[in-house]
Amino acid sequence: MTSWADRAPAVTRVGAAEAVFADLRDAILGGELPVGTRLPSEAALAERHGVSRSVVREALRSCHALGLTEPRTGLGSFVVHDSVEADPVFGSFAASELLEARPLVEVPAAGWAALRHSESELTELRELVEAMRGEPDPQEWAVLDGRLHGLIAQASRNRVIVSVLAAVREASTAQSQALNLLPDRREHSDDEHARIVEAIATRDDAAARDAMSAHLEAVGSALRTLTDRP
């Protein structure tokens, strides 16, 4: 029987990192790469997919974040679980904790930001939205994502909200790095962010809250897609 390592990966209309991640995830969940398997080297995976090693590293970061694999210094990456936990941990927090807490803080923050933002903050928010649309690196995109959400908190003029979001930024960024390897997720998120910022620009607090709520619901939906067995 042809092994996973010998079979060419399927060609799909997704980004390079997304394709590598999907191939690894499906092989692990489907049993072709059982627990204990050492993954091929970054160079071998790069050759298999015809991509750079940096692209492979992006895909491996998502596999690590989901608990499917773990890196071992000097040895490479090993498969450690053959299923995705329903509640993966990002940074110091479980995904469920982020999904429960963020709407409680960020939805009202968006509403207050609509009423209290400065023109310089609005300009920076719009610049961040455009920068994210043009950013090809999922890791850098996630950093910009954290900056945008942090700036909305700042514009709310509520120091408690600023402090709370600062405390979860590392975890939120790790979650974004994993979620944005899903096909088209970054593009959808860019559109969601644009709607939030434009609602803030019109000083429509209800529309800003609705746009942020819709964005966070989409994040939850993406997480469920990521953790589902294919």
N, C-alpha and C positions, 0 to 999 in steps of 0.2 A: 504494500500500500504506500502511496506517495506521502511523504511526511510534509509537515508545514514548512520546514526549512527548504525543501526541494521544490515546493509549489510556488509559482509566481503569484504575487498579490493581485487581487482584483483591481481593475482600474475604475475609479469612480470620480465623479465631478465634485471633488472637495479639495481643500488645500492640502499641501504636502504633509504637514504635521498631523492633520486630521486623519489622513489616509494611513499613516504609519500607526497612529494610536488605535484606529479602528481594527487594523489587521492584528496587532498584538492583543488587544482586548478580546476580540472574537476568538482568537486561537487559544487564549488562556481559558475563557469561559466555556469554550466548546471542547476542552480536554486535549487539544492537539499539543499544547505546551503544559504538561502537568506540573503540579506542585513539586518543587525541588529542581526543576529544570533551570540551568543557567542559560540566559538569553545569549544570542550571538552578540559579538562585540558591536560597539557603535559603528565601526567601520564596515562590518559585514551587513548590518541593518541598513546603513546608508547605501551600500552597493545594491542590496536587494531591492530597495525602493527607488533608486536613482535620485537620491536627495543628499543634502549635506549632513554632516554629523550634528550640526547645531539643530537641524530639524528633528533628527532622531532624539536628541536630548530633550526637546520640548515634549515629544510624545511620551518618553520615558517618565518625565516629571508627572504627567497625568496618571500613568500606571502606578507610580509610587504613591501619589496622593490618594488613589482609590484603594490602596492596600493590596493590590494584585501582585506587585513586585517590590523588592527592596534592593538598594545598592549595597554592596559589600566592598569595603576598601581593598583595592588591589585584586579583586576577584571578578568584578562585574555585577550585573543585575540578575537576581534569581526570582523565580515565581514562588510566592509564599502563600497565596490563596487562589482558589479556583472559582470564587464567586465574589461579587462586589457587596460590601456591607451596605445594608439599607441606609445606614446613617454614618457615612465616612467622616473622618475628622480632618479638619483643615486648620493648621496651626494649633491653637490651644482650644478650639471649640468644635463641637460636633455640628454637622451640616444642619441638623434639626434645630439646634440652638440659634444658629444664624437666621434660619428661615422664620423662626418664631419672633426673634427680637428685632430684626431690622425693620419690619413694617411698623412696629410700635414707635420707633424713633425716626425713621427716615421719611415716612409719609407726612407726619405733621411738620417735619423740618422743611420739606419741599413747599408746603403751604406757607410757612412763615418766611421762607426765602423769597417767595413771590412778593410778599408785602414789604420786606425789609432790605432787600439786596441793594447794593450800590451799582452804579453804572460800570465802574471798573470791574466789579465781580461778574456782572453779566457779560462784559467783553471777554473776560478770561474763561467763563463757562463756554461761550460759543467757540473760542479758540481751542479749548480742549475737545469739544465735540468734533471739530474739523481735524484736529491732530489724530484723534482716534480713528476716524474714517480712513486716514492715510497711513496708519501704522500697520505694517505687515507682520511684525513680531508679536505673537500672542502674549509673551511675557511682558514686553514693554507696554502693550495695550492694557494689560491688567494693572500696571503701575499708574497709567493715565486714568483708568477707571477709578482707582482709589483716590486720586487727586480730585476728580470731578465730584465724587460723592462727599469728600471732605470739604470742598469749597461750598457745596450746597449747605452743609451743616454750618459752616462759618457764616454764610449769608443769612441763616436763620436767626443769628444774634442770640443764640442760646448756648451758653458755655457747657451746660450739662450734656447736650446733644453732641457738641464738638468732642468732649471728653470720651463719651461712650463710643463714638465712631472711631476715634483714634485707637481705642483699646482693641477693637475688632478688625482694624484695617489689615493687619498681616494675614489674618484668617480669611477675610473677604477677598484679598488679592489672590491667595492660594486657591480659593474656590473658583474665582474667575479664570485663573490659568487653566484649571481642569475643564470647566464648563465650555470655555471658548474653543476647545478642540472639537466640539460638536459641529457638524456641517452647518454653515450659515448662522451659527449662534452670534458671532461677533457682529455680523451685518444687522441682524435683528436688534441686538443690543444697542448698536449705534443709532438706529431709528428711534428706539425707546428713549435713549438719552436726549436725542434732539427734541422729542416731544416734551420731555420734562423741562428742558431749558427754555423752549419757546413759551411754555405755559408760565414759567417764572418771569419771562420777559414781558408778558402782557399784564403782570401783577394780578393774575387770576389764581387766587389761592386754591379754590376748589379744583380747578383743572390741573394745577401742579400736583396736588395730592392724588388725584385720580391717575395721572400719568406715572407717578412714582409707584403707586400701588400696582398698576398694570405691569410695570417693569419688574418688580419684585415677585409678582406671581409668575412671570415668564421665567425668572431665575429658578423658582421652585420646580416648574415644569421641566426645564432643562436638566435639573439635577435628577429628577425621576427618570428621564430618558437615559442619562449617563449611567445610572445604577441598575437599570433593567438588563436582564439577560437577553442577548440578541436571539 
